[in-house]
Amino acid sequence: MEKKSLVTLISQGAAGGAISYFLLALELILSEPNFYNYMLFRLLPTMLAIGSVIGMLAGTLIWFAQMLLKRTPGFLMRSALILVSGFIVGTAGWLVFKQEAYESITWTQYVVDICLFVLPVGVLTGSRIKPLGLIVFGPSAGFPGKHYAQWLSLPAASLLRLAGAFGFMESLLVLAYWASSYVVAEWMGIDRPILFRRDDLTLIAVAVLYFAATVYASYAGPPRVLLVVLALTNGPLILWAFRDIRNSRYDFLTISAFIFIGLWIVLLADRVFSSKTLGHTPHEALREDL
């Protein structure tokens, strides 16, 4: 495995750490049904930031190990360095929040949380995926060069990738909250207040599918025909947004809908009229590394 630069390892660690903390939030909602788990929807940005910091620390330690070994460390050594990073940040958290915040964690949950934390960072760091370049330039091969229109589309496409990924995570948390309310809680025999109605599942599923299509279209670089098909998922969003405009509603969700629609239009125009070839997509690079 080729040696990675410090920037690449740090960006890989940051992306892996963010994914790890998202999985921890998802696991918490599903394993411990609680009405107040909806607060994790608002806390997700903070959790992603904490996970990114731990991942960046892990990426830095892996880079130092790479310098000492003259090669990229294997998965087991990367996992050990990730645990060291988590231990450092966890100790800092223990000093701040004291021991009481950790007493309710069982050994089973502790092991599961360790696995959810280590695997994403361990798999991403040292792989061929370059998260920073992927977010900025997408799956295209290299810089846009003299294609000035593509340079102008970079900010919009980058924002769509970040917003799409965040929206996908949030929608999955909402779906997990719904499942914990009507599936897990009923299976465990828990009777408690419920935030969503049972028939809200349809709207939640539509949101999950929309953001999944956004993530796939912006990160994976599908063929133009498939990209146009995926763009049609904006149809219901357009109808809903214009309905709100006719009703003189200009709330946060309506404005966000028009922002997503505009970003999709920029991405679609860039891909349809672009002659650039695509490089390794994330799943292809990861499959080659594994």
C-alpha positions, 0 to 999 in steps of 0.5 A, spaced: 500 500 500 502 506 497 504 512 502 499 517 504 500 524 505 499 528 511 493 532 508 490 525 505 490 521 512 487 527 516 482 528 511 480 520 511 480 520 518 476 526 519 471 523 514 471 516 518 470 519 524 464 523 522 461 517 519 463 513 526 459 518 530 453 518 526 453 511 526 453 511 534 448 516 534 444 511 530 445 506 534 443 510 540 436 511 537 435 504 535 438 501 542 435 505 547 428 508 545 427 515 548 422 520 547 428 525 547 432 522 542 430 527 537 435 532 541 440 528 537 437 531 530 440 538 533 446 535 536 448 531 530 453 537 527 456 537 534 457 530 534 460 530 527 465 535 529 467 531 535 468 525 530 472 529 525 477 531 530 478 524 533 479 522 526 484 527 524 488 526 531 488 518 528 490 520 521 496 524 524 498 518 528 497 514 522 502 519 518 507 519 524 507 511 524 507 511 516 514 515 517 517 510 522 515 504 518 516 507 511 510 504 509 502 505 511 500 501 517 496 495 516 489 495 519 490 492 525 495 498 527 491 503 524 485 500 529 490 501 535 492 508 533 484 510 532 483 507 539 489 511 542 486 517 539 479 515 542 482 514 549 485 521 549 479 525 547 475 520 551 479 522 557 478 529 556 471 528 556 471 524 562 475 530 566 470 535 563 463 531 564 466 527 570 465 519 571 457 519 572 456 520 564 459 514 563 456 509 568 450 507 564 454 504 559 454 497 559 460 492 556 456 490 550 454 497 548 461 499 550 464 493 545 459 495 540 460 502 540 468 501 539 467 497 533 462 502 530 468 507 532 474 504 529 471 500 523 469 507 519 476 510 520 480 504 520 477 502 513 478 509 510 485 511 512 490 508 508 485 507 502 485 510 495 479 515 497 481 522 498 475 525 501 477 532 501 478 532 493 472 528 493 468 533 496 471 539 492 472 536 485 467 530 485 469 523 482 472 527 476 479 526 474 483 532 476 482 539 476 477 542 471 483 546 467 481 551 462 474 549 463 472 556 466 464 554 467 466 548 471 470 552 476 464 556 477 460 550 478 465 547 483 462 551 489 455 549 488 457 542 487 461 542 493 455 545 497 450 539 494 455 534 496 456 536 503 448 538 504 446 532 501 450 527 505 448 531 512 441 531 509 442 523 508 444 522 515 439 527 518 433 523 515 436 516 517 436 519 524 429 521 523 427 514 520 431 510 526 427 515 531 420 512 527 423 505 528 425 506 535 418 508 536 413 503 533 418 497 532 423 497 537 419 500 543 413 496 542 417 489 541 420 492 548 414 493 551 415 500 552 409 505 553 412 513 552 410 519 548 411 519 541 413 525 536 411 522 529 405 519 527 405 512 524 403 514 517 409 519 517 413 513 515 411 515 507 414 522 508 420 520 512 422 514 506 421 519 501 426 524 504 431 518 505 430 516 498 431 523 495 438 524 499 440 517 498 439 519 490 443 526 492 449 523 495 449 518 489 449 523 484 454 528 487 459 523 489 459 517 485 458 520 478 453 516 475 452 515 467 448 521 464 442 518 463 442 515 470 443 522 473 437 525 469 433 520 472 435 521 479 434 528 478 427 527 477 427 525 484 426 533 485 419 533 482 415 532 488 420 537 492 419 542 486 411 541 487 411 542 494 416 548 494 411 552 489 405 550 493 408 553 499 410 559 495 403 560 493 400 559 500 405 565 502 410 560 506 417 562 506 420 558 512 426 555 513 424 548 509 421 552 503 428 556 502 432 550 503 428 546 498 429 551 493 437 551 494 437 544 493 433 544 487 438 550 484 444 546 486 441 540 483 440 544 476 448 546 477 450 539 478 446 536 472 448 542 467 455 541 469 455 533 468 451 533 462 455 538 458 462 536 461 466 532 456 471 530 462 472 523 464 471 520 471 476 517 475 475 512 481 469 513 484 469 512 492 466 505 492 471 502 486 477 505 490 474 502 496 473 495 493 480 495 490 483 496 497 479 491 500 
